[in-house]
């Protein structure tokens, strides 16, 4: 491997690792979501009356592995593969 190929491989590894860290820090969900269900807090009166907690839907984007993170990682792999073979040294052709 020449210097340019090493840079391509290293940058691809860094980008993939960063994408995985962001995905895990956002909850590690498999599918992307546009909202989450949150239990509504009950007051003391509601608790004493025996009411069940209600669920509320909050609009909030949650990054998932599919499709966003996987597409990004796939694009990084494809582009780095193309660059890796583009920067291939021509030493074998010159020596023959």
Phi, psi and omega in degrees: 000136176269183186296318181295321179294322178296321178295319179297314181295316180296316179293325177295318179296318179295316180295319179294317178297319179295319179296319179292324178294318178296318180297315180292323180291338176270011174115348178067029179290148179282315181253143176290146182231152177254007178189166179227151175267129182235136177287131179281134179293139178263143175282170179298324179295317179296321178295319181290332177278351177082025179283148178275148177293141180266150176261136177241144179264122177250127177287117182201129180281130176240117181292131179243167178294319179251134354267342193296305184292319181294322178294318179297314180296320178297319178295320178297318180295316181295311182295318180292326176295318177296314180294323180300314181281337175290321182274013180299135183289150183262020184298320182296322181287327182286326182287336183278000000 
